Amino acid sequence: MSVTMSSTKTRAALRVSARVSGELLLVLVMTAVAVWLLGRMWSVVWPLVVGLLLTTLTWPLTRVLRRRGWPPALAASTVTVLFLLVAGGAAALIAVPVASQSGELADGVVEGIQRLREWASGPPLNIGDDQITGAFDSATARVQDSIGSMVTTVVTGVSTVVNGVVTAVLAVFLMFFMLKDGPRFLPWLARQLPGRLATDVPTVAARGWDTLGEFVRSQAYVGLLDAVLIGLGLWIVGVPLVLPLAVLTFVSAFVPIVGALFAGFVAVLIALVSNGPADALIVLAIIVVVQQLEGNVFQPMIQSRGLGLHAAVVLLAVTLGGSLAGIVGSLLAVPAAALIAVVWNYVREQLGEPGEEPETQASPSPVGVPS
């Protein structure tokens, strides 16, 4: 039995499709404009984001002090100083043992290079000293030819380091002010917004704060797990400087991809110059296995449980963030996805049927009501 299409229904469907496409296009244009504005203001937005993440890490102690009657300024100052001392202590715990064994490490590097030359001169490579010298001269000539680009790279690297230091200093100051004055922010914001926005925006911001706290705590759990497993493996193999390497692994876990690569490279290098190539390969295998488990199993599971996101969503968010914005995108992908989920869930609550009970989530925080 043939069915004849209705011209009226067809025109209605086309009109609905055109309207939806136009609205979707408008939303995409506004999103692109918002992203462009964020990019133009990134020098201010990035320290603010880092300061907010640091505040989520240090707010629990500040909350305890304020509940005990400490003035806000004194509590914020104390926690900020303690944070700087802990950060400096972690850096010293890494740097001091390494510096104390720098002579042994340097001797190990020289010995490792000599071993490499002896291995290369034997079968199956049979590379003679004259060939090694020729390769060295060729490499020197290439370095001299590319000295201009190397200077540019060095200048760019110095600029990046300076920008990083400035960002860190601004983030610490912003963390102090958020710890001190944060609980007054949402009441002030509610007074500035008209109508229903005075309720919706503070509620979403408070829930977003809880989400950021869960992200920082889950990242700390992942870093601790990496540090314990890799540190245990280094101790079993007999690599020196186990404690500094474990601390470096924990700290670097807060910087996705590059942090793990840097910590792993340092551990393999120390194993190579102190224990030899065999143990270095074992250490490399341990690090690869632990980081694969962390990136594909532990991190998605821990963050999905704390942030209310499926493990696959966490994995895809990190992949998408890294492809769009590199390291920064990988760092911010998971909290950004969780914040989008917070907004979406709140919108669903507001658009739900009157008989449905929306989920409520109290959140006393530096950006909410004082607890």
QUIGI-V116769 format. One record per helix or strand. SS is the DSSP state (@ for helix, = for strand). FROM is the first residue (numbers start at 0). TO is the last residue. Records with the same first field share a line. If there is no record, write none. Layout:
SS=FROM-TO, FROM-TO
//
This chain:
@=6-39, 41-66, 71-99, 101-120, 128-144, 146-191, 196-236, 241-251, 257-274, 276-306, 310-350
//
